[in-house]
């Protein structure tokens, strides 16, 4: 799994610098949320598993595919986030650039 890790909760995108950060942010009671998608920086979809350590329930992220089959979905999610940032004055990027940017470029832009 390649960081950063992206958690899309029904359009609310959070970005985590590491797998460990994302796992500590995720709540076990939300694991079955059908509108939550978790991706690594390559667009690999990650599943959430509940593990128990010392009687504490934690979330562990695991890849659910061998190839980055969701890069296009992650790219569109980041584009949507940047467009939202533009509406609230937190991003002043260009729509033409946004439409043609690669996943790596989008990640760099949204991670600033």
N, C-alpha and C positions, 0 to 999 in steps of 0.2 A: 504494500500500500504506500503510495507516494503522497506525502503532504504537499500543500495544505489539504485538509479534509473539509468538504462542504456538506452542510446539513440543510436541506430544503424542506421546511415545515409549511406546507400549503402556500408556498410563495415567499415565506419569510426565510431568507438565506442567512446562515451564520457560517463563519469561516474560522477554522481552527488550525493553528500552526502545526499541530502534531496529532497523530492517532491517539496518543494518551490524553491530550487536551480534549479531543472530541469525545472520547469514551467517558471522561469524568464529567463532561457537560450533559451528556445524554442521561435520561431518567429511565430506569427499568420499567416503570408503569406505562411508558409511552412506546415501548418497543413494537407493539402491534398497530401503531397508528398508520392507517392505510395511505395517508397523504404525506408521509415523511419519506424522503429519499436521501440517502447518504452516498456521496461519491468521493473518490480520491482525485488527485490532480490530473490523472490521465483519463478520467471519465469512467473508471471502473465502479460499478454499483457495489456498494458494501451492505452486507446484512448486519443486523443487530442481534446478538445473542445475550441472554442473561446468564451470568456466571455467579457463583456464590463463593466468596472468600471470607473466611473468619466470620461466618454468619451474616455477611453483608452482601446484598444483591447488587451487582455491577453490570454494566453493559460492555460487551466486547464486540469490536467490529471485525468482520471477516469478509473477504471478497466472495461474491456470489457468482462470479464469472471469471473466466481465464483471460479474456481479452477486454479491452476498453470499449465495450459495445454502447456505452451511454455518453460518449463525448459530445455528441450533438445536443443531447438533452441538457447536459451541464453547461455547455456554451450558451444555450438559449436562456437558461436560468440566470446566468451571470449577466447576460445582456439585459434581461428584465430588471435585475437589481440595479444596474448602472442607469437604466432609463428612469427608474424610480429616484435614484440619487440626483439625477438631473432635475427632476421636478421639484425637489426640495433644496436645490442649490448646492448640493455636495459633490456634484460632478459636472464639469463643463466640457465634456468630450464631444466629439463630432459623430453624428448619426451615421454618416458614410463610413467612417472608420469602424464604428461599432458593428455595422452590418457585415464587414469583411474581415474582422479581426479573427485571428486563430485562437484556439483554446488557451495556448500559452500566453498570448498577448492579453486576453481577457482576464486570466488569472492574475497577471502582473498588475493590470489596471485596477481590479477590484480589491487587491490586497494592499494597496497604498494607504 
